[in-house]
Amino acid sequence: MSTTYDKTTTQYVANGKITWNNVTGYQVNVYNKDSDSPAGSYIVQANGQYSQLW
């Protein structure tokens, strides 16, 4: 991630494909600037629906 985003100046996201509660989609973690721990995590399905994981 550090090669794509400068985390000291921006918010950034990371994603990977997961299955959660029988839903398959991309997990999107949102990070605040200069942080190694996500501010929130979402699962986004191919049809555009999304749910907040935490």
QUIVENDA-V539845 format. One record per helix or strand of 2 or more residues. SS is the DSSP state (A for helix, B for strand). FROM is the first residue (numbers start at 1). TO is the last residue. If there is no record, write none. Layout:
((SS | FROM | TO) (SS | FROM | TO))
This chain:
((B | 12 | 20) (B | 23 | 31) (B | 38 | 44) (B | 50 | 52))
